[in-house]
């Protein structure tokens, strides 16, 4: 391997040795180009909002009639696994006996 081929998280050795380089090269965002278009970000937000809307519709179909029940249902259904759902339920700000 030549020195030019060694990479550190997508960062080439020549970029490290460049004296004109400004900024913090060790941050992972600097190694990849920052070319996120507005449409990509908007599509991601729309898909997340659509997923949340579907979960609320499912909660209504299951007769979750209070905000606390709907919140717990959405947390359980959107959790990656049981530990994720458990941690999110603990973070819910539920009143009293709920």
Order of alpha helices (4+ residues) and beta strands (2+ residues): beta-beta-alpha-alpha-alpha-alpha-alpha
